[in-house]
Amino acid sequence: MGKNLNQIAQELKDARHRSRAQASNENEVKVQLIYAFNGTGKTRLSRVFKTLIDDSNNQDMELASSRKILYYNAFTEDLFYWDNDLLNSAEPKLKIHPNDFTKWIFEEQGQDGNVIRTFQHYTNEKLAPHFNANYTITKEDGSDTIVPAFTEITFSYERGNDERSSNIKISKGEESCFVWSVFYSLLEEVVSVLNVPDEMDRETNQFNELEYVFIDDPVSSLDENHLIELAVNLAQLVKSSRSNLKFIITTHNPLFYNVLHNELKKGTYKKYILKKDEHNEYELTPQGNDSPFSYHLFLKSEIEKAIETQQLKKYHFNFLRNILEKTSTFLGYQNWGELLPQQEDGRANPYESRIINIASHSKHSGDELIELSPADERVLQYLLEQLNDNYKFK
């Protein structure tokens, strides 16, 4: 029977207590990684979970932590909004709702430099954010009002020689990356502070009650290389945490999920697939050590099962070709044939290449047999063994 989001949130919370009852604190569930399609309800789940952990009526900004949970989701980006002022032809500014968090991260901790470096690393080193400084405005009655710093950001391209372009409005993807850079700088500080065992020795007591970090779909608009790097960096930061802080990470991006899945293989981590049915009921399905999106590994497993049960068919050559194509692309080869066993002349066996080609296409005959001859079965089994031995599939 399906569950509602409140029950799913409770299930995520209970994972900690089940583990605590079974083993020592060192073996508690440290990270829960969840994949779900867009529209499933990941963002709503983050808010339901926040209410479950800390139901105080916290009117502070969503990016700031409550006493027990810090979370990042789609609503986090709403804290940053554009002041285009088109009527006065003013240059665009990204404004921030100021609160205790922004005061702490920017004014007290001076994290603006780290935010800028992180942002430029994932976008463009020439694209520079500029935070405003304190300035004074004069009202109509002649009185002065001081506008505090770190309430708005402008962006420009650096041209060298201390020159820069006029202010620009960055893309939605770049804006998301900027917000993530702010959150990530906070998260680095949180982990660093809580890694100090003695609370009296910590530089701040602001996070002493923090129990959870909930991250929903950080930045999926990056190119694949930067997305992989972001996932690896996040995994390394999570693994560096030595406190009792627990992490829940949700995403709809298969690549982001796969990288985190592989980075978090060792330790007390749990992986799930979150599904919603036509009745708007949910199911949180545990995911094993195999990655759910490695299609080529699934095909390899199917061939191995067929070999074990002596049920090899012609279409298994098609499976093998698919594996070879994906593996050759990943390794940077020009052609999948380069992965086949090489003869003394440095070329693949023509017969092995030909049988894979012929068996992978149905246009040659309308009266094809699905069965394989014993010789072709041996060839298929041999090629798979060579692939496993040469490229160390796990």
C-alpha positions in Angstrom: 0.0 0.0 0.0 1.3 3.5 -0.9 2.1 6.2 1.7 1.7 9.9 1.8 4.6 12.4 2.1 4.3 12.6 5.9 4.8 8.9 6.1 7.8 9.0 3.8 9.3 11.8 5.8 8.8 9.7 9.0 10.4 6.7 7.3 13.5 8.8 6.5 13.6 10.0 10.1 13.2 6.5 11.5 16.1 5.2 9.5 18.3 6.9 12.0 16.6 5.4 15.0 16.5 1.9 13.5 20.2 2.0 12.9 20.9 3.4 16.4 19.0 0.5 17.9 21.0 -2.0 16.0 24.5 -0.6 16.3 26.8 2.1 17.7 26.7 5.7 16.6 29.5 5.0 14.2 27.2 2.9 12.2 24.2 5.2 12.1 22.7 6.1 8.7 24.7 9.2 7.7 23.4 9.9 4.2 20.1 9.0 2.5 20.2 9.5 -1.3 16.9 9.6 -3.2 16.2 9.6 -6.9 12.8 10.8 -8.1 11.4 12.1 -11.4 10.5 15.8 -11.7 7.0 16.4 -10.4 7.2 13.5 -7.9 7.2 15.7 -4.9 10.9 16.1 -3.8 10.6 19.8 -2.9 7.3 19.2 -0.9 9.1 16.3 0.8 11.9 18.6 2.0 9.3 21.0 3.5 7.3 18.2 5.1 10.6 16.7 6.6 11.6 20.2 7.9 8.2 20.5 9.7 8.6 17.0 11.1 12.1 17.8 12.5 11.4 21.3 13.6 7.8 22.5 13.7 8.6 25.9 15.1 7.1 28.8 13.3 10.4 30.1 11.9 9.7 33.2 10.0 13.4 33.5 9.0 14.5 32.9 5.4 14.4 29.4 4.1 18.2 29.4 3.5 18.9 30.0 7.1 18.9 27.0 9.5 16.2 26.4 12.0 17.6 25.0 15.2 17.6 21.4 13.9 17.6 21.4 10.1 19.3 23.2 7.3 17.8 22.7 3.9 18.2 23.7 0.2 15.4 23.4 -2.3 13.6 25.3 -5.0 12.2 27.8 -2.5 15.8 28.7 -1.5 16.2 30.4 -4.9 13.2 32.6 -4.2 15.2 34.4 -1.6 17.2 35.9 -4.4 15.2 38.1 -6.8 16.0 40.5 -9.7 15.5 44.2 -9.5 15.4 45.1 -13.2 14.0 48.6 -12.9 13.2 48.8 -16.5 11.3 52.1 -16.3 14.5 53.9 -15.2 16.8 51.8 -17.4 18.8 50.8 -14.3 21.3 48.0 -14.6 20.0 44.7 -13.3 20.7 43.7 -9.7 20.2 40.4 -7.9 18.8 41.3 -4.5 18.9 39.3 -1.3 16.3 39.2 1.5 18.7 40.1 4.4 18.5 38.0 7.6 20.6 36.6 10.4 22.1 34.0 8.0 23.3 36.5 5.4 24.7 38.7 8.2 26.6 35.7 9.6 27.8 34.2 6.3 28.9 37.5 4.7 29.6 40.1 7.4 30.8 37.9 10.3 32.4 35.0 8.4 33.5 37.0 5.3 32.4 34.1 3.0 31.8 36.4 0.0 35.2 35.5 -1.4 34.5 31.8 -1.2 31.1 32.3 -2.8 32.6 34.1 -5.7 35.4 31.5 -6.2 32.9 28.6 -6.1 30.6 30.4 -8.5 33.3 31.2 -11.0 34.7 27.7 -10.8 31.4 26.2 -12.0 30.5 28.9 -14.5 33.1 31.3 -16.0 36.2 32.7 -14.3 35.6 36.0 -16.1 32.0 36.3 -14.8 32.4 38.3 -11.6 29.8 38.9 -8.9 30.1 42.2 -7.1 28.5 42.7 -3.6 27.3 46.1 -2.6 28.9 48.0 0.2 27.2 50.1 2.8 25.8 53.3 1.3 23.6 56.2 2.3 20.4 57.4 0.7 18.7 60.7 1.4 14.9 60.6 1.8 12.5 63.3 0.7 12.4 64.8 4.2 16.2 65.2 4.1 17.0 62.4 6.5 19.7 59.8 5.7 19.3 56.1 5.8 22.2 53.7 5.7 21.5 50.7 3.4 23.6 47.7 4.7 26.1 45.8 2.6 25.4 42.3 1.1 21.9 43.0 0.1 22.4 43.0 -3.6 24.8 41.6 -6.3 25.6 42.8 -9.7 27.4 40.7 -12.4 29.8 41.7 -15.1 32.5 40.2 -17.3 36.1 41.1 -16.4 38.1 42.3 -19.4 41.5 42.6 -17.8 43.4 45.8 -16.8 40.8 46.4 -14.1 38.2 46.9 -16.8 34.8 45.3 -16.7 31.7 45.2 -18.8 28.5 46.9 -17.8 26.3 44.9 -15.5 24.4 42.0 -17.0 21.5 39.7 -16.0 22.9 36.2 -15.7 21.0 33.1 -16.9 18.7 31.2 -14.7 21.2 28.3 -14.6 24.0 30.7 -13.5 21.7 32.2 -10.9 20.9 28.8 -9.5 24.6 28.1 -9.4 25.2 31.3 -7.5 22.6 30.5 -4.9 24.1 27.0 -4.5 27.6 28.6 -4.1 26.2 30.6 -1.1 24.6 27.5 0.4 27.7 25.4 -0.2 29.9 28.0 1.5 27.6 27.8 4.5 27.7 24.0 4.5 31.5 23.9 4.5 31.5 26.2 7.5 28.8 24.0 9.3 30.8 20.8 8.7 34.0 22.5 9.9 32.4 23.9 13.0 30.7 20.7 14.0 33.8 18.7 13.4 35.2 20.2 16.6 34.2 17.7 19.2 34.0 20.0 22.2 31.2 22.5 21.9 33.2 25.0 24.1 36.0 25.1 21.5 33.7 25.8 18.5 33.9 29.3 17.0 30.1 29.6 17.2 27.3 27.7 19.0 24.8 28.5 16.2 24.8 25.0 14.9 25.1 22.9 18.1 21.4 21.8 17.8 21.7 21.0 14.0 20.7 17.4 13.2 19.9 17.3 9.5 20.9 18.8 6.1 18.3 18.3 3.4 19.5 19.1 -0.1 17.0 18.9 -3.0 18.3 19.1 -6.6 21.2 21.5 -6.1 22.3 22.5 -9.7 21.3 20.3 -12.6 21.8 23.0 -15.2 25.6 22.6 -15.3 27.4 20.8 -18.1 28.2 17.2 -17.4 31.8 17.8 -16.4 31.0 20.4 -13.8 27.9 18.5 -12.6 30.2 15.5 -11.9 32.7 17.7 -10.1 30.0 19.3 -8.0 28.7 15.8 -7.0 32.2 14.6 -6.1 32.9 17.7 -4.1 29.6 17.4 -2.2 30.3 13.7 -1.5 33.8 14.5 -0.2 32.4 17.2 2.1 29.7 14.8 3.4 32.3 12.2 4.0 34.5 14.6 5.8 31.8 15.3 8.4 32.8 13.6 11.7 29.8 14.9 13.8 26.4 13.3 14.1 25.0 15.5 11.3 22.8 13.5 8.9 22.3 14.3 5.2 19.3 13.7 2.9 20.0 14.4 -0.8 17.3 14.2 -3.5 17.6 14.6 -7.2 15.9 14.0 -10.6 19.3 14.0 -12.5 20.5 10.4 -13.2 24.1 11.5 -13.7 24.2 13.4 -10.4 22.6 10.4 -8.6 25.0 8.0 -10.2 28.1 9.9 -9.2 26.9 10.3 -5.6 25.8 6.7 -5.6 29.3 5.6 -6.5 31.1 8.1 -4.3 29.1 7.0 -1.2 29.4 3.3 -1.7 31.3 2.7 1.6 29.9 3.7 4.9 26.5 4.0 6.5 24.6 5.3 3.4 21.2 4.4 2.1 19.9 4.9 -1.5 16.3 5.0 -2.6 14.0 5.5 -5.5 10.9 7.6 -4.7 7.9 6.8 -6.8 4.4 8.2 -7.0 1.5 6.3 -8.4 -1.7 7.5 -10.1 -3.4 7.8 -6.7 -0.8 10.2 -5.5 0.6 7.7 -3.1 4.3 7.2 -2.6 6.8 4.4 -2.3 10.4 4.7 -1.1 12.2 1.7 -2.7 15.6 0.8 -1.4 18.3 0.7 -4.1 21.1 -1.9 -3.8 24.8 -1.4 -4.5 24.2 -1.5 -8.3 23.4 1.9 -9.9 19.9 2.1 -11.3 21.0 4.0 -14.4 23.9 2.0 -15.6 22.0 0.4 -18.5 25.2 -1.2 -19.9 25.7 -3.0 -16.6 22.1 -4.3 -16.7 22.8 -5.6 -20.3 26.0 -7.3 -19.1 24.1 -8.9 -16.3 21.5 -10.2 -18.7 24.1 -11.8 -20.9 25.8 -13.4 -17.8 22.4 -14.8 -16.7 21.8 -16.3 -20.2 25.3 -17.9 -20.2 24.6 -19.4 -16.8 21.2 -20.8 -17.8 22.4 -21.8 -21.3 19.8 -19.5 -22.8 22.0 -17.4 -25.1 20.1 -16.0 -28.1 21.0 -13.9 -31.1 19.8 -10.7 -29.5 22.4 -11.0 -26.8 25.0 -10.0 -29.5 23.0 -6.8 -29.7 23.4 -6.4 -26.0 27.1 -6.9 -26.3 27.4 -4.3 -29.0 25.5 -1.8 -26.9 27.9 -2.4 -24.0 30.9 -2.0 -26.3 29.5 1.3 -27.7 28.9 2.8 -24.3 32.3 1.6 -22.9 34.2 2.9 -26.0 32.5 6.3 -25.7 33.3 6.5 -22.0 37.0 5.6 -22.6 37.4 7.9 -25.5 37.8 5.4 -28.3 36.8 6.2 -31.9 35.1 2.9 -32.5 33.8 0.1 -30.4 35.7 -2.4 -32.4 38.9 -1.1 -30.7 37.7 -2.8 -27.5 37.7 -6.3 -29.1 40.7 -8.7 -28.5 43.5 -7.7 -30.8 45.4 -10.0 -33.2 49.2 -9.9 -33.7 48.7 -7.3 -36.5 46.9 -5.0 -33.9 43.5 -5.4 -35.4 40.4 -7.1 -34.1 39.4 -10.5 -35.5 37.3 -9.8 -38.6 34.9 -12.7 -37.8 34.2 -11.4 -34.3 33.5 -7.9 -35.6 31.4 -9.2 -38.4 29.2 -11.5 -36.3 28.5 -8.7 -33.8 27.5 -6.4 -36.7 25.3 -9.0 -38.5 23.6 -10.2 -35.3 22.9 -6.6 -34.3 20.9 -5.8 -37.4 17.7 -7.4 -38.6 17.7 -6.0 -42.2 19.6 -8.9 -43.7 16.8 -11.4 -43.7 13.2 -11.7 -42.8 13.7 -15.3 -41.8 16.3 -15.0 -39.1 16.8 -17.6 -36.4 16.8 -16.5 -32.8 19.0 -19.4 -31.8 22.8 -19.4 -31.9 25.1 -22.1 -33.0 27.4 -23.6 -30.3 30.3 -21.9 -32.0 28.6 -18.5 -31.9 27.7 -19.1 -28.3 31.4 -19.7 -27.5 32.4 -16.5 -29.3 29.9 -14.4 -27.4 31.0 -15.9 -24.1 34.7 -15.4 -25.0 34.1 -11.7 -25.9 32.3 -10.9 -22.7 35.0 -12.6 -20.7 37.7 -10.5 -22.5 35.7 -7.4 -21.9 35.4 -8.1 -18.2 39.1 -9.0 -17.9 40.4 -6.0 -19.9 38.2 -3.3 -18.5 37.6 -4.5 -15.0 33.8 -4.2 -14.8 32.4 -4.6 -11.2 
